[in-house]
Amino acid sequence: MRFWIGNGINKNKQMVEHLQRYGVISSMKVAEVMETIDRALFVPDGASAYVDSPMAIGYNATISAPHMHATCLQLLEQNLQPGMHALDVGSGTGYLTACFAIMVGPQGRAVGVEHIPELVASSIKNIEKSAAAPLLKEGSLSVHAGDGRQGWPECAPYDAIHVGAAAPEIPQALLDQLKPGGRMVIPVGNMFQDLKVVDKNMEGSISIRSETSVRYVPLTSRDAQLRGY
């Protein structure tokens, strides 16, 4: 599903306006954040940053299409209020982690976990060029090398968890690190995947609904991901 082909789009703001026009973004806050964090800083050199499609970023990983980032930000908006804690599993280029950091602000905490160390290093460089750079410097935003299926216990529990790769089932560690009142957005499935919205109520019980059909790379071990790369 693509909302436009990007020749006409060469500016980040226009990309956001297109997503608003097509009804993908209805929230002013999400529009504002996506305008603040320029996607061009997070895609490989020479790539058409504002085309509405996923892109390979090396290491058998991808950066999601803008409409998927917008969808996930909208689904998590209430759980990305200033001062809240957010976890981005499979943080890749760092784009969505930077968006989370802007939303939760300097009193909050945005954590990216990525198991390819080279992507961690390049994502930090990307963030340093972006509007989220001060948050990285001050420490409310961080990106770590690790197996995201285990979450990042140090900053748990999280109000918002986003998983950027498809799991055969929802990892227990991530459910455990979700705060009561928190929400996780995670693609689940093998060949056929659904974007699941997982809510934990204040008593700690879990409810799950399917938002839309999606196609993500698998959430797997580093070795399995790099096989054949």
Backbone bond lengths (Angstrom), bond angles and torsions (degrees), N, CA, C in turn:
res aa  C-N    CA-C-N  psi(-1)  N-CA   C-N-CA  omega(-1)  CA-C   N-CA-C  phi
1 M - - - 1.456 - - 1.523 108.78 -
2 R 1.300 115.98 120.53 1.452 120.42 178.60 1.501 108.59 -127.51
3 F 1.308 118.20 136.03 1.459 119.56 -177.52 1.513 112.58 -90.39
4 W 1.301 117.63 -19.50 1.462 119.90 172.59 1.516 108.44 -164.53
5 I 1.306 116.16 163.06 1.463 121.10 173.37 1.517 105.07 -104.66
6 G 1.314 116.34 138.30 1.456 117.22 -157.83 1.507 121.85 -86.36
7 N 1.335 120.16 11.31 1.468 117.01 -175.19 1.520 112.10 -54.81
8 G 1.334 115.71 -43.73 1.459 119.46 -176.77 1.513 113.11 -72.32
9 I 1.321 116.30 -14.13 1.460 118.27 -173.52 1.501 109.50 -101.08
10 N 1.317 116.71 114.00 1.457 117.09 175.93 1.510 110.64 -124.80
11 K 1.305 116.86 5.35 1.465 118.36 -179.57 1.516 110.09 -128.82
12 N 1.328 113.14 143.80 1.456 119.70 -178.50 1.535 111.84 -58.11
13 K 1.312 116.35 -41.92 1.476 120.22 -177.77 1.527 111.23 -62.39
14 Q 1.332 115.96 -39.77 1.470 119.34 178.08 1.526 110.88 -63.96
15 M 1.327 116.10 -38.13 1.465 120.32 177.82 1.531 109.47 -58.44
16 V 1.325 115.73 -45.65 1.468 120.23 -179.45 1.530 110.26 -65.61
17 E 1.313 116.71 -41.11 1.474 119.91 178.82 1.531 111.69 -62.28
18 H 1.334 116.32 -38.23 1.470 119.93 175.83 1.526 110.30 -61.23
19 L 1.344 116.80 -44.98 1.461 120.47 -179.63 1.530 110.78 -63.27
20 Q 1.317 116.86 -32.89 1.468 120.05 176.26 1.529 110.22 -69.95
21 R 1.329 115.71 -43.95 1.456 120.49 -178.18 1.528 111.17 -61.58
22 Y 1.334 116.34 -37.99 1.472 120.27 -179.35 1.521 112.38 -83.63
23 G 1.327 117.07 3.27 1.464 120.28 175.47 1.514 114.99 79.76
24 V 1.338 117.23 8.34 1.475 119.84 178.44 1.525 109.21 -73.25
25 I 1.334 116.14 -40.45 1.466 120.87 176.91 1.521 108.60 -107.12
26 S 1.339 115.35 121.82 1.465 119.15 172.48 1.524 110.22 -114.20
27 S 1.338 116.21 -16.63 1.461 121.01 -176.75 1.526 111.28 -87.37
28 M 1.325 116.55 129.90 1.474 120.94 176.86 1.518 110.57 -64.43
29 K 1.321 116.31 -36.80 1.469 121.54 -178.22 1.534 110.02 -63.13
30 V 1.334 116.92 -45.02 1.472 120.86 179.53 1.531 109.97 -64.60
31 A 1.319 116.82 -41.84 1.473 120.66 178.02 1.528 110.00 -59.70
32 E 1.307 115.27 -44.83 1.474 121.56 -178.46 1.533 111.09 -61.60
33 V 1.325 116.05 -44.65 1.469 120.13 -178.12 1.527 110.44 -66.91
34 M 1.331 116.74 -42.28 1.472 119.67 -179.73 1.533 111.59 -69.68
35 E 1.323 116.74 -24.18 1.466 119.25 173.09 1.527 110.74 -76.51
36 T 1.330 115.88 -32.21 1.475 121.15 -177.57 1.527 111.53 -72.10
37 I 1.327 116.35 -39.83 1.471 120.92 -178.73 1.532 108.19 -98.09
38 D 1.322 116.07 107.84 1.471 120.78 -176.43 1.531 110.46 -76.26
39 R 1.330 114.85 115.91 1.468 120.54 -178.86 1.533 112.73 -56.96
40 A 1.336 117.38 -29.49 1.474 120.87 -178.03 1.527 112.27 -59.50
41 L 1.330 117.06 -26.24 1.473 120.32 -179.61 1.527 111.67 -75.61
42 F 1.330 116.49 -9.67 1.466 120.72 -172.07 1.523 114.07 -117.63
43 V 1.311 117.99 3.74 1.472 119.45 178.28 1.525 108.39 -109.23
44 P 1.348 117.65 159.06 1.466 119.15 -179.84 1.535 111.93 -58.51
45 D 1.326 115.59 148.16 1.472 120.73 179.27 1.518 110.35 -53.00
46 G 1.318 115.27 135.04 1.465 119.75 176.35 1.516 113.76 87.18
47 A 1.342 117.31 -9.44 1.473 119.73 -179.83 1.530 109.21 -79.13
48 S 1.322 116.23 152.05 1.476 120.53 176.32 1.518 107.77 -78.74
49 A 1.304 115.55 98.90 1.470 121.08 -168.48 1.520 114.07 -61.11
50 Y 1.334 117.05 -30.38 1.457 119.15 -167.37 1.528 113.84 -105.93
51 V 1.322 116.94 9.95 1.466 120.75 175.56 1.526 108.17 -71.89
52 D 1.320 116.73 141.28 1.462 119.33 -177.95 1.523 111.75 -84.64
53 S 1.326 115.49 66.71 1.466 118.78 174.86 1.521 108.61 -151.50
54 P 1.348 116.36 156.65 1.467 118.72 176.80 1.529 109.67 -67.79
55 M 1.324 117.19 160.28 1.459 121.26 -179.50 1.506 110.72 -137.09
56 A 1.321 115.79 141.63 1.464 120.34 174.92 1.523 108.90 -68.69
57 I 1.338 116.26 137.49 1.470 120.41 179.06 1.535 110.42 -121.66
58 G 1.345 115.62 16.85 1.466 119.75 -177.25 1.519 111.01 89.09
59 Y 1.344 115.85 163.90 1.471 122.52 176.19 1.529 112.05 60.49
60 N 1.337 116.69 30.66 1.477 121.40 -178.62 1.527 111.95 57.11
61 A 1.326 116.38 30.35 1.462 121.62 177.77 1.525 108.87 -116.68
62 T 1.331 116.38 163.69 1.465 120.77 178.77 1.522 110.01 -135.91
63 I 1.334 115.30 161.44 1.464 120.99 164.63 1.532 105.14 -102.01
64 S 1.322 116.41 132.90 1.471 120.84 -177.72 1.522 111.37 -63.72
65 A 1.328 115.16 159.84 1.470 121.27 174.54 1.531 109.12 -66.10
66 P 1.343 116.74 151.09 1.468 119.93 179.00 1.534 113.68 -53.24
67 H 1.346 117.47 -37.60 1.471 117.04 -178.11 1.528 111.89 -67.49
68 M 1.359 117.19 -27.81 1.476 119.15 176.82 1.527 110.46 -73.82
69 H 1.338 116.75 -41.02 1.467 119.12 176.22 1.527 110.19 -59.92
70 A 1.325 116.10 -44.03 1.468 120.66 -179.91 1.529 110.32 -61.63
71 T 1.330 116.72 -44.26 1.467 121.90 179.81 1.527 110.79 -59.06
72 C 1.334 116.25 -46.07 1.469 120.30 -178.27 1.527 111.18 -67.09
73 L 1.325 117.13 -40.34 1.471 119.99 177.71 1.526 110.98 -63.37
74 Q 1.327 116.39 -40.12 1.472 119.45 178.40 1.535 111.12 -64.33
75 L 1.340 115.48 -43.25 1.467 119.48 -178.53 1.529 111.77 -65.06
76 L 1.329 116.24 -28.58 1.468 120.36 -175.42 1.530 113.31 -102.07
77 E 1.319 116.77 -0.48 1.476 119.61 -170.84 1.529 114.07 -50.98
78 Q 1.335 116.89 -45.34 1.480 119.69 -178.04 1.524 112.17 -66.97
79 N 1.330 116.36 -18.39 1.469 121.57 -178.78 1.526 111.83 -103.32
80 L 1.336 115.02 11.98 1.473 121.28 177.86 1.531 109.38 -124.35
81 Q 1.330 115.36 37.56 1.462 120.41 178.60 1.533 108.87 -76.71
82 P 1.345 117.61 156.87 1.465 120.03 178.40 1.526 112.07 -50.10
83 G 1.321 115.45 133.50 1.467 121.48 178.36 1.516 114.76 91.81
84 M 1.331 117.68 -9.33 1.472 120.25 -178.78 1.539 111.73 -82.94
85 H 1.331 115.12 167.22 1.465 122.08 179.19 1.530 110.05 -107.75
86 A 1.339 115.99 133.32 1.468 121.23 -178.14 1.523 110.29 -131.71
87 L 1.326 115.65 140.57 1.466 122.76 178.99 1.523 109.33 -121.11
88 D 1.345 115.69 130.55 1.470 122.02 177.70 1.521 107.87 -115.81
89 V 1.327 116.17 108.62 1.473 121.93 -176.74 1.530 109.15 -92.46
90 G 1.335 115.81 127.22 1.461 120.22 -175.41 1.519 107.68 75.74
91 S 1.333 115.59 54.62 1.471 121.15 -168.60 1.527 113.60 -72.38
92 G 1.332 117.92 -15.43 1.470 120.87 170.17 1.511 113.52 56.03
93 T 1.334 116.21 -117.10 1.471 121.23 -176.39 1.533 112.74 -77.47
94 G 1.338 117.19 -11.89 1.464 121.31 179.63 1.522 114.08 92.98
95 Y 1.328 117.29 0.49 1.465 120.50 -174.14 1.536 112.73 -59.79
96 L 1.329 116.07 -54.66 1.466 118.56 -175.83 1.529 110.72 -70.17
97 T 1.332 117.18 -33.83 1.473 120.85 177.12 1.528 109.52 -59.64
98 A 1.341 116.00 -41.45 1.473 120.66 178.00 1.531 110.84 -64.36
99 C 1.338 116.82 -41.60 1.479 120.38 176.32 1.528 110.64 -59.97
100 F 1.345 116.06 -44.87 1.468 120.13 178.75 1.526 110.41 -58.42
101 A 1.336 115.92 -44.01 1.473 120.99 -176.85 1.523 111.17 -61.25
102 I 1.333 116.06 -41.40 1.464 120.13 178.76 1.534 109.43 -63.40
103 M 1.327 116.57 -39.49 1.472 120.11 -177.44 1.526 112.65 -70.82
104 V 1.335 117.31 -43.07 1.481 118.81 -177.57 1.530 111.47 -82.28
105 G 1.330 116.57 -19.66 1.464 121.41 172.70 1.520 114.28 73.04
106 P 1.337 116.01 -178.10 1.470 120.83 -174.00 1.525 114.40 -65.64
107 Q 1.347 117.21 -22.52 1.471 119.36 177.85 1.535 111.23 -86.26
108 G 1.321 116.74 -10.87 1.458 121.05 179.98 1.521 111.10 -93.92
109 R 1.340 115.43 -165.57 1.469 120.40 180.00 1.518 107.87 -147.07
110 A 1.340 116.40 123.40 1.468 121.75 175.02 1.518 108.08 -119.01
111 V 1.333 115.38 124.81 1.463 121.30 -175.00 1.520 109.13 -123.39
112 G 1.322 116.48 127.55 1.462 121.34 172.60 1.525 109.16 -106.31
113 V 1.327 117.16 137.95 1.471 121.91 175.00 1.518 107.69 -125.86
114 E 1.323 115.69 128.53 1.463 122.19 -175.06 1.525 107.44 -143.62
115 H 1.349 117.16 131.22 1.464 117.08 -174.70 1.528 115.11 -88.31
116 I 1.322 118.41 -3.34 1.470 120.35 175.36 1.537 108.03 -98.46
117 P 1.340 118.03 108.14 1.473 119.68 -174.23 1.529 113.62 -57.79
118 E 1.338 116.55 -33.62 1.473 119.34 179.76 1.531 110.76 -64.32
119 L 1.342 116.59 -36.63 1.469 119.81 177.83 1.533 110.49 -70.53
120 V 1.323 116.78 -36.18 1.474 119.55 175.97 1.525 109.25 -58.41
121 A 1.345 116.19 -49.29 1.473 120.80 -178.07 1.526 111.18 -61.68
122 S 1.346 117.29 -45.27 1.470 118.50 -178.18 1.530 111.10 -71.53
123 S 1.336 117.49 -32.11 1.476 119.07 179.06 1.526 110.66 -66.14
124 I 1.320 116.92 -36.16 1.470 120.28 178.14 1.537 109.55 -65.06
125 K 1.332 116.17 -40.82 1.484 119.68 175.83 1.532 111.06 -62.31
126 N 1.339 116.32 -41.76 1.474 120.30 177.90 1.533 110.79 -59.56
127 I 1.334 115.32 -48.13 1.472 120.84 -177.59 1.530 110.25 -62.17
128 E 1.336 115.81 -37.36 1.477 120.47 -179.70 1.528 112.46 -61.48
129 K 1.346 116.69 -24.64 1.478 120.35 179.00 1.529 111.47 -89.08
130 S 1.339 116.47 -8.35 1.470 120.44 -170.54 1.523 111.84 -101.00
131 A 1.325 114.46 176.50 1.472 121.19 178.29 1.534 112.49 -65.71
132 A 1.342 116.92 -13.35 1.474 120.31 179.75 1.535 111.99 -88.16
133 A 1.338 117.34 -0.90 1.476 121.27 -176.47 1.534 113.53 -52.57
134 P 1.351 118.80 -45.39 1.478 117.88 -179.18 1.530 112.85 -61.14
135 L 1.335 116.89 -32.52 1.474 120.64 -178.85 1.532 110.08 -70.74
136 L 1.329 115.97 -33.68 1.466 121.13 176.48 1.529 109.03 -66.30
137 K 1.332 114.83 -44.12 1.466 121.51 -178.47 1.520 110.69 -64.05
138 E 1.339 116.00 -41.76 1.469 119.73 -177.62 1.523 112.80 -79.71
139 G 1.352 116.63 -15.34 1.460 119.09 174.08 1.525 115.93 97.48
140 S 1.342 118.57 3.15 1.473 117.88 175.96 1.530 110.34 -80.73
141 L 1.337 116.77 -11.39 1.471 123.59 175.95 1.515 107.66 -122.95
142 S 1.338 116.69 129.95 1.468 119.73 175.92 1.517 109.98 -146.36
143 V 1.329 115.56 153.28 1.469 121.54 177.38 1.527 107.54 -128.25
144 H 1.327 115.24 133.70 1.466 120.37 -173.15 1.525 111.02 -128.43
145 A 1.344 115.32 148.54 1.462 120.39 172.62 1.528 107.60 -85.02
146 G 1.328 116.03 125.75 1.460 119.00 179.69 1.511 110.61 177.62
147 D 1.321 115.47 171.33 1.463 121.76 177.73 1.528 108.01 -83.18
148 G 1.325 115.60 104.98 1.463 121.00 -175.49 1.511 114.06 -61.81
149 R 1.338 116.89 -19.22 1.468 119.47 178.27 1.521 111.08 -63.62
150 Q 1.356 115.07 -19.82 1.469 120.71 177.50 1.529 111.51 -93.62
151 G 1.342 116.47 1.22 1.462 119.89 -177.82 1.521 111.37 68.56
152 W 1.326 115.63 -150.78 1.472 122.02 175.37 1.525 106.76 -147.99
153 P 1.370 114.94 86.06 1.466 121.26 -169.58 1.531 114.28 -57.00
154 E 1.333 115.78 -30.83 1.468 121.72 -175.10 1.544 113.58 -52.96
155 C 1.327 117.58 -37.23 1.477 120.20 -177.34 1.522 112.41 -107.55
156 A 1.335 116.63 7.35 1.470 121.33 179.96 1.532 109.30 -72.40
157 P 1.345 118.25 160.02 1.460 126.05 0.68 1.535 111.69 -82.12
158 Y 1.343 116.07 160.41 1.459 122.63 -176.18 1.526 111.62 -108.67
159 D 1.328 114.80 138.37 1.471 120.86 172.73 1.524 110.08 -74.03
160 A 1.343 115.53 -34.20 1.473 121.58 -177.86 1.520 109.39 -133.86
161 I 1.338 115.80 132.92 1.474 121.36 172.26 1.518 107.41 -128.93
162 H 1.321 115.11 129.46 1.470 120.95 174.65 1.519 107.63 -118.76
163 V 1.319 116.54 134.31 1.458 121.20 176.42 1.526 107.39 -116.59
164 G 1.342 115.93 124.87 1.461 121.34 -173.15 1.513 114.22 -98.82
165 A 1.342 117.37 19.45 1.463 121.69 176.63 1.520 107.40 -148.70
166 A 1.339 115.90 155.58 1.471 119.52 -171.66 1.525 111.78 -86.28
167 A 1.330 115.32 127.64 1.456 122.02 178.13 1.527 109.37 -100.52
168 P 1.347 117.49 144.85 1.471 118.25 175.59 1.532 110.48 -63.22
169 E 1.343 115.74 -33.29 1.466 120.39 172.20 1.533 107.49 -148.11
170 I 1.320 116.75 167.27 1.471 119.95 -175.57 1.529 109.34 -74.37
171 P 1.349 117.93 121.89 1.472 119.29 -178.80 1.536 112.13 -62.00
172 Q 1.331 115.18 132.35 1.468 121.02 -177.79 1.528 111.70 -59.02
173 A 1.333 116.55 -38.12 1.478 120.05 -178.54 1.524 110.70 -58.75
174 L 1.341 116.16 -36.31 1.469 119.28 -179.28 1.526 111.00 -72.61
175 L 1.334 116.69 -38.24 1.475 120.05 175.53 1.528 109.94 -61.74
176 D 1.342 115.44 -40.96 1.470 120.08 -179.23 1.522 112.03 -65.55
177 Q 1.349 116.12 -33.52 1.471 119.99 -176.63 1.536 113.17 -87.55
178 L 1.336 116.44 -1.30 1.463 120.90 176.90 1.534 108.37 -81.51
179 K 1.316 115.60 128.22 1.467 121.13 -178.24 1.538 109.80 -72.52
180 P 1.342 118.60 146.29 1.465 118.96 170.05 1.541 108.97 -55.13
181 G 1.336 116.53 130.09 1.460 120.88 -172.78 1.517 111.97 90.97
182 G 1.339 116.45 -2.98 1.465 121.46 -177.21 1.519 112.91 -89.31
183 R 1.332 115.04 168.25 1.465 121.59 -178.95 1.523 110.35 -137.78
184 M 1.334 115.01 137.53 1.465 121.59 174.77 1.522 108.90 -118.79
185 V 1.335 115.41 139.44 1.469 121.77 174.38 1.526 106.30 -116.65
186 I 1.346 116.25 120.11 1.466 120.78 -172.84 1.531 110.72 -146.85
187 P 1.340 117.25 130.33 1.466 118.56 172.63 1.532 109.55 -75.00
188 V 1.334 116.75 132.86 1.466 121.05 -178.03 1.523 109.66 -128.03
189 G 1.348 115.02 134.32 1.462 120.19 177.75 1.516 110.23 136.48
190 N 1.329 115.43 173.15 1.458 120.49 177.61 1.517 109.22 -105.76
191 M 1.343 117.71 -91.04 1.463 120.56 176.93 1.530 110.81 -68.08
192 F 1.321 115.67 -46.13 1.470 121.02 -179.47 1.517 107.65 -108.23
193 Q 1.307 116.27 127.39 1.459 120.01 -173.77 1.524 110.73 -125.93
194 D 1.334 113.79 148.17 1.462 121.12 172.73 1.517 108.57 -120.62
195 L 1.327 115.53 141.41 1.460 119.56 171.42 1.520 106.60 -79.83
196 K 1.324 116.00 112.41 1.464 121.42 -177.11 1.525 110.30 -96.28
197 V 1.325 114.48 140.43 1.462 121.62 174.03 1.526 106.23 -109.15
198 V 1.335 115.11 116.19 1.463 121.91 -174.08 1.526 108.14 -110.46
199 D 1.310 117.10 116.11 1.468 121.11 178.88 1.521 109.53 -110.57
200 K 1.350 115.46 135.45 1.468 120.45 174.08 1.526 106.74 -109.02
201 N 1.331 117.39 121.24 1.468 118.26 -178.18 1.527 110.75 -80.15
202 M 1.317 116.93 176.86 1.466 120.56 -173.54 1.534 112.19 -64.17
203 E 1.340 116.20 -23.54 1.483 119.55 177.10 1.525 110.91 -83.52
204 G 1.344 116.01 -8.01 1.469 119.03 177.66 1.517 114.19 95.97
205 S 1.359 118.40 3.46 1.467 117.48 178.33 1.528 109.82 -86.99
206 I 1.332 113.87 151.91 1.464 122.09 -169.35 1.530 110.36 -105.02
207 S 1.333 116.72 135.29 1.472 119.57 168.12 1.529 107.88 -125.31
208 I 1.330 115.12 144.58 1.465 120.80 -174.29 1.525 109.22 -130.86
209 R 1.339 116.39 132.71 1.464 119.65 172.37 1.520 109.31 -132.93
210 S 1.322 115.69 157.27 1.466 120.84 177.64 1.520 108.85 -94.26
211 E 1.323 116.69 130.18 1.458 121.43 -179.15 1.529 110.59 -91.41
212 T 1.341 116.56 -48.31 1.468 120.09 -174.73 1.529 109.19 -165.03
213 S 1.333 117.03 160.96 1.478 120.65 174.58 1.518 108.66 -80.52
214 V 1.324 115.75 139.02 1.466 120.54 -176.17 1.531 110.91 -139.04
215 R 1.319 115.12 171.49 1.465 120.77 175.33 1.517 108.19 -137.36
216 Y 1.315 117.30 103.51 1.462 122.60 179.82 1.522 109.94 -117.34
217 V 1.326 116.36 160.39 1.472 120.26 171.08 1.531 107.08 -68.69
218 P 1.349 117.49 155.78 1.471 118.90 -176.58 1.534 113.62 -72.47
219 L 1.332 115.10 145.39 1.463 122.44 171.34 1.514 105.95 -82.85
220 T 1.322 115.62 111.65 1.452 118.76 -168.80 1.524 109.97 -146.05
221 S 1.325 116.55 -173.64 1.465 119.15 175.97 1.518 109.15 -78.26
222 R 1.326 115.79 161.18 1.462 120.33 178.80 1.533 110.24 -59.43
223 D 1.333 116.17 -44.54 1.476 120.09 -178.06 1.530 111.35 -61.18
224 A 1.340 115.85 -45.54 1.463 119.58 -179.51 1.535 109.95 -63.38
225 Q 1.317 116.76 -38.24 1.463 119.98 -177.98 1.535 110.83 -67.17
226 L 1.336 115.79 -37.49 1.475 119.21 -174.15 1.524 112.33 -86.13
227 R 1.332 117.20 -7.87 1.461 120.24 -179.95 1.519 109.35 -59.71
228 G 1.304 115.21 125.86 1.465 118.64 177.50 1.514 113.21 80.08
229 Y 1.367 117.58 4.00 1.470 116.78 -179.19 1.520 110.03 -83.32
